[in-house]
Amino acid sequence: MLKVAIVGAGAIGSATAAYLMQKGHFVGVWSQSYSQHEAQQNGAVPLTTTGAVEGNFRLHTISQLADLSGYDVVFIALPATAYADVLPDLARHLPSHIKVIFSGALSLAPLWLREMAQSHGQTPTIIAWGTTLLAAHFQKKGVLHIPFIRKKFDVAAIPSCQTEQAARLCADLFDIEIGCARSVLDACLSNINPIAHAGQIIGNFSRIDRQETWLLFEHFTRSGINIAENLDVERLAIASAFGAAPRSLQQHYALSYNVTDAPLPRMVREIFEGGSRTQGPRALDHRYLFEDMPYGLVFLERLAACAGLNCPVMTSAITLLEVMTQRPIRESNRIIDTIFAGDDSVESIISRCAG
């Protein structure tokens, strides 16, 4: 049994906590949403889950980040919009012996966290995931539904010499197949959410404007798929410029949703017909827009600029979304200038990510 601290009590953090508790591990959860008084007085938060993890759980609360030193593993399940608020303080409380797992990493946040910890004299191993262990969403009355658990994905560590050990830790802890990516850059480049979500929302903005209830994969039609596929071509070209070769959007869907590895329109249809009830955004205040676009697409666009690459579809998609939403998406990534401060050559970025 390991002691695992989850940083973030949203759907993914809570679902991961339930999954680990079901496996017999001790889990504590820290969240900005828990006031220190609530955490100290109540000690635990009730949680009911359905789907791939069924049960009633009581999540032990962690009142302050300073208490993380008593855990073996810290699992970060934060939205990208919380990186700038939480990670600088978190970096002050990560002793070198701790292993940190960064779930669904965007914008090279694992590298930023490692370099901040180093500035405090500590060298924790940071393990980057380009995806999440599972999907999850809260339903009515606070019940958390977990539709599936991924069966395989790759991870990377910083320093990169710790990647094989990190993969073994993740495989043992989560009881799934884990492969090794070359570096945390490769892991971040493997996050396909910004690519897929851009294609899914651009073609459905009238539904968002009207606050309709709509199913994501039912309405992921040929035109939206064309956007996603072309964005994916550019993502893979950017990755290649940095010596990386992440899985394609098509390959990711095959592994995540247990559908035939086939042309994307067929896969999307199989996902919907197989019972996916994931709902699309009903308002602009949704993570597909305020998280995945600035911390995903904008980050990829900046990487392309570092490599001297043009990505016309990506640049057009970001600009179009800024016009459609009347929001400064490029300026909304609060950590990107820190990540790319100073020497942002391809060689420098690769070297920093190797640790």
ZIWORA-V443410 format. One record per backbone hydrogen bond with DSSP energy under -1.0 kcal/mol. CO is the residue of the C=O (numbers start at 1). NH is the residue of the N-H. Records with the same first field share a line. If there is no record, write none. Layout:
CO: NH  NH
//
This chain:
2: 26
3: 72  73
4: 28
5: 75
6: 30
7: 77
10: 14
11: 15
12: 16
13: 17
14: 18
15: 19
16: 20
17: 21
18: 22
19: 23
20: 25
21: 24
26: 4
28: 6
29: 62
30: 8
31: 34
35: 39
36: 40
37: 41
38: 42
39: 43
43: 61
45: 59
47: 57
48: 144
49: 55
50: 146
55: 49
57: 47
59: 45
60: 29
64: 67
65: 68
67: 70
68: 71
72: 99
73: 5
74: 101
75: 7
76: 103
79: 82
80: 83
82: 86
83: 87
86: 90
87: 91
89: 92
90: 93
95: 98
98: 125
99: 74
100: 127
101: 76
102: 129
106: 109
108: 112
109: 113
110: 114
111: 115
112: 116
113: 117
114: 118
115: 119
117: 120  122
118: 121
125: 100
126: 158
127: 102
128: 156
129: 105
131: 104
133: 150
137: 145
139: 142
140: 143
143: 139
144: 50
145: 137
146: 52
148: 135
151: 177
153: 179
155: 181
156: 128
158: 126
159: 162
160: 163
162: 166
163: 167
164: 168
165: 169
166: 170
167: 171
168: 172
169: 173
170: 174
171: 175
177: 153
179: 155
183: 187
184: 188
185: 189
188: 191
192: 196
193: 197
194: 198
195: 199
196: 200
197: 201
198: 202
201: 204
204: 208
205: 209
206: 210
207: 212
208: 211
214: 280
215: 219
219: 221
221: 225
222: 226
223: 227
224: 228
225: 229
226: 230
227: 231
228: 232
229: 233
230: 234
231: 235
232: 236
233: 237
234: 238
235: 239
236: 240
237: 241
239: 242  244
240: 243
248: 252
249: 253
250: 254
251: 255
252: 256
253: 257
260: 262
263: 267
264: 268
265: 269
266: 270
267: 271
268: 272
269: 273
270: 274
271: 276
272: 275
278: 216
284: 286
286: 289  290
287: 291  292
291: 295
292: 297
293: 298
296: 300
297: 301
298: 302
299: 303
300: 304
301: 305
302: 306
303: 307
304: 309
305: 308
311: 315
312: 316
313: 317
314: 318
315: 319
316: 320
317: 321
318: 322
319: 323
320: 324
321: 325
322: 326
327: 329
329: 332
335: 339
336: 340
345: 349
346: 350
347: 351
348: 352
349: 353
350: 354
354: 160
//
